[in-house]
Amino acid sequence: MGRTAEYSVKGYVYQFLRYLNEILDAEAGTTVTIEGAIEDIDVNAIGSTTAVQCKYHEQAERYTLGKIYKPVLLMVEHFSQMSAGSSDVRYRLFCHFPGSTGTQTLTRTDLDTIVATKAVGLLPIVNRIKPGIDHEDFLTRFEIEFGPSVEDYQVAVLAKLATKGFSAADIDAIIYPAAFQRIVDAATQNSVVTRIIDPAPFIASLKDVRRVTFTRWTRELATREQIFKRLRGELKDALDRNSRSRYFVIDPDTVEDFDKDIVRFIKAFVEKYSFKYLHDNPPLFALTGPHDVGSLQVRLHDAGLKCATGLIGNAEVRLAELLRKPMIQRKPKVMLEFRLRLAARNGLGNLGANRPDELFLVNVKEDDWEHSDINVHRFEIDRLSDLEYALQLRREYD
């Protein structure tokens, strides 16, 4: 991802869409390498490779030669390093400039101008280009493709997903975000080998997806409203049940303004889902890492929320004490001994038979508490307001 670190969020989305588009278009025997050995995407067909680099220029810019010097130079550099008789490699610059459509080639004069640049930032690339390359040969291998806007591109990719046999009701909210996230996950793998996608199994595996995928990219997708609607519907049944054990495992270090917002978030959740005598199984909030759980307990107490922590004296947390049900007073008004549980995740071991009905993993990829017999809900968020909206603690999404 280093070469594209300067991209805007839309630039990343555009690049990931191209990955997915190549997978959906691939013919039998073709593999797609994400963050390829040559370019952003290497499409490896039998006997040939197409190396594609993506650039997104959304602001009021028109296409000019000067805006594509760097990607062209990087391709020329690779071409100059190829040994004679190597496999046929073709180069494609996939870019968006408002008002530009179709395809275009470079002239010999264009290429000579680019290679002769004296721009300080580009000279290291120029100096790595081996002398004596066949410019005409490179030009026959190179093409510029002007793509649609990121919004229009998402519409096109969704239309292609609809031709792959998925349920029309699932594409917007389940299949598309799951496919997009798998692309993102593949792009972050360190080894090129682990970034090679075989399109047929990739597409087939999406048919097994049953739950909504909620990640940091959800709000950038064109179908975010459908995703949220489906997610809130999926969670509603579990959240509406009175006696239900719900465990949250949260990584505080990966959430913006966690310390500022966490008391408000927990208070909102407890006041909606753990406030009456039928709510006899208060939620557990387990925080990963070295977060000061004791200080949070004090803040929650000051906010009117008593926590069970499972601590007996200065000893370690005792699971039986943490997970016991609260004593309930029904008259003259309903009073629960405590309304939530709070602990450091690192201090809790194997749950044994104390598995929850619902496990919410917030910015946590894997956890030992996961089990095939419980519902696991994964959230990758930047801010707690995302989670509040998904859990129906707020009506509007910002």
Buried (B, 14 or more C-beta within 10 A) or exposed (E): EEEBEEBEEBBBBBBBBBBBBBBBEBEEEBBBBBBBEBBBBBBBBEEEBBBBBBBBBBEEEEBEBEBBBBBBBBBBBBBBEEEEEEEEBBBBBBBBBEEBEEEEEBEEEBBEBBBEBEEEEBEEBBEBBEEEBEEEEBBEBBBBBBBBBBEEBBEEBBEEBBEBEBEEEBBBBBBBBBBBBBBBBBBEEEEEEEBBBBBEEBBEEBEEBEBBBBBBBBBBBBBBEBBBBBBBEBBEEBBEBEEBBBBBBBBBEBBEEBEEBBBBBBBBBBEEBBEEEEBBBBBBBBBBEEBEBEEBBEBBEEEEBBBBBBBEEEEEBEBEBBBBBBEBEEEEEEEBEBBBBBBBBEBBEEBEEBBBBBBBBBBBEEBEBBEEEBBBBBBBBBBBBBBBBBBBBEEEBE
